[in-house]
Amino acid sequence: MTAFPAIGQLFLDALRQHGAGRLQEAEYLYRQVLALEPRHADSLHMLGMLAHGAGETEQAIALIGQAIGLRDDVAVYHLSLGNVLLDRGRLEGAAAQYQRALTLQPGLADAHNNLGILHHAEGDPAKAAAHFERAVALRPDFAEALTNLGTMLRTQGRLEPAADRYRRALALKPDDARTLNNLGSVLMDQGRLDQAADRYHQALAMAPDFAHVHNNLGTVRHRQGRFAEAVGHYRRALALKPDLAEAHDNLATVFRDQGLLAEAAAGHQQALALKPDFAEAHHNLGLVRKDQGRLAEALDEARRAVALKPDSARLRSSLVMGLTYSPDVNEAALAAACQDWGRRHGLPLAAMFPHLVNRPDPGRTLRVGYVSSHFRRHPVGWLLAAVWPAHDRDRVSLQAYSGVVVEDPMTRHLRGAASGWCDTAGLSDIDLAGRIHEDGIDVLVDLDGHTEGNRLPVFARRPAPILVSWLGHGHTTGLPAIDAILMDSATAPPGCEPWFTEEVVRLPGGRLCYAPPDDAPPVAPLPCLTRGAVTFGSFNNLAKVSPTVLALWARVLAAVPGARLHLRWKSLSDGAERTRLRAAFAAAGGDPGRLDLYGAVAHPALLAAYGDIDLALDPFPFGGGLTSCEALWMGVPVVTWPGARPLSRQTLSFLTALDLTDDLVADSPDAVIALAAGLAAAPDRLATLRAGLRPRMAASPLCDGRRMARALETTYRTLWHRRCA
């Protein structure tokens, strides 16, 4: 007669085999137990766990269900069944099992952790975070729950608490590549790019084939401007995981920044083929189409992104910016889109500081805060460079709230002119609003409008008594919380007020101030005197150069025999983009053989390239800003056709300051042609104008930083007196 070991010993042997990873042996022993005792609930439960691990979900559900049928009072059975149902996507059933487990064993940390995972899958990060918090409270050494809690805090924008939870998890499990990756992502969100890269490298040392880490490290290198390294990491991520839509999309953004627009579009389309509801990829493809001047397609993609993520203030801001480029969108429609943004993303936030009152002393030094992500070599930086050092420190104390991640010489110049500096890249909108409130800012100035990286949701929370918009956008924010927008009489003539949510305050002498760079070369002689023919030019973003613009410029060339058109933008380094633009010019009625197309160069070389241009042409309805200032400083007159839109009237404002409106401002497309052709036919007049432009500009209000600083201070003081009253 064969002697059988006791059931208890068989089951213990099965558990040992299971724990050692010898799963076939474990299954055999569990079944031996059941052959002796068919109602052995623990063996049914463990067989269910084996089935779950093997992907046999329905069998796992049946086996664990049998165990529960025999012993409904065992919490861990309900926990296991909940896990199987969660993996199957049956969230309601999983939740019921976890709740039953907690009823039986309230201190079961795993059930809270898994309920957190479930609520995260349901899109409820607040509930998820509460369960992860409870799991950690019950078991402080629960590394997985700490990591999960960190992820929830990150989704809520609470970056420092998220980093703390990840660090605590890593103290328990230092070799956890997933947590290292997550900590790296928080550090990246905070703008600590070198520290983020260190964490990603540690993760790769643990898991060299972790595709998501390569993808994230690529993003760090991209933000640092190390494009070749970024491309290498994105390609490695895709070699490991070809269906990683995020890596396709990120690689395409590097191509866009390099001006490789055809490759960028293909990459975003590949991401969308893998993930059709990928809002960011639609948004990014829209940016490529905008850069290509394909504005209708750009707006279609922007609208798709917003439809997929209607709660995203950033994506809706991007749609607003896209509308500003389109000649097919009138001023009323653009204003309505801005106001729609304000209703959706501004009004719900307006009560954070509803009764904010700083010390109402009309004569005291005002604390003025400037908010931007562009305190660097960017139009915002260049247009502040002469103003900030000229501020009277007895009248205003200047505080900067900077979203710049990689600083440059302009950042350092502006930092030196500020009384205080706060790096905001790692601050959520709520935290930044709180910081501004704590700093006691009296007048808070938005410099970005709806451009990329803006912090308009901070302004919606009204963290200062007076809110002002200036500089970066040139149009209404649509945000009811903002009190005033600073314009001038040329860009915002009387009658335009209905297009603005804010009060329109017009600065005397112009709304912008240009600081000529120290490395600008001397003005070159008029090139047509040696070439024998005129060269027109534009160095504006090609997103402004729509088919409508190309059609007018084709007519200008047709009216001036032998003339050429010199266009320069970063995307024109790419042969495919040059071919596309030539075809677009031909379709608009122009001769593509008369185009000279050039890509990006360093800034001093860009300025020197104006030596090849006799006369610049201003695009519309989004005219030149800094680009027009640079052309004029280099002695190149700019012919402009201002429309109703303030952004089409920027060059008009500059020419008003230079007293050159009669010479260079047209009131119709035909007048553009007549002005350009007339100047082309009068090289002596053009040479005189060229030689006098720089000294005229240097002596004008346009380059007077002290004038602009006093105008701003007077405006802030007027608004403050009103507030005190």
Secondary structure, DSSP 8 states (H G I E B T S, - for coil): ------HHHHHHHHHHHHHTT-HHHHHHHHHHHHHH-TT-HHHHHHHHHHHHHTT-HHHHHHHHHHHHHH-TT-HHHHHHHHHHHHHTT-HHHHHHHHHHHHHH-TT-HHHHHHHHHHHHHTT-HHHHHHHHHHHHHH-TT-HHHHHHHHHHHHHTT-HHHHHHHHHHHHHH-TT-HHHHHHHHHHHHHTT-HHHHHHHHHHHHHH-TT-HHHHHHHHHHHHHTT-HHHHHHHHHHHHHH-TT-HHHHHHHHHHHHHTT-HHHHHHHHHHHHHH-TT-HHHHHHHHHHHHHTT-HHHHHHHHHHHHHH-TT-HHHHHHHHHHHHH-TTS-HHHHHHHHHHHHHHHTGGGTTSSTT------TTS-EEEEEEES--SSSHHHHHHTTTGGGS-TTTEEEEEEE--SS--HHHHHHHHH-SEEEE-TT--HHHHHHHHHHTT-SEEEES-TTSTT--HHHHHT--SSEEEE-SSS-S----TT--EEEE-TTTS-TT-GGG-SSEEEE-TT-S------TT-------THHHHSS-EEEE-S-GGG--HHHHHHHHHHHHHSTT-EEEEE-GGGGSHHHHHHHHHHHHHTT--GGGEEEE----HHHHHHGGGG-SEEE--SSS--SHHHHHHHHTT--EEB---SSGGGSHHHHHHHHTT-HHHHB-SSHHHHHHHHHHHHT-HHHHHHHHHHHHHHHHTSGGG-HHHHHHHHHHHHHHHHHHHH-
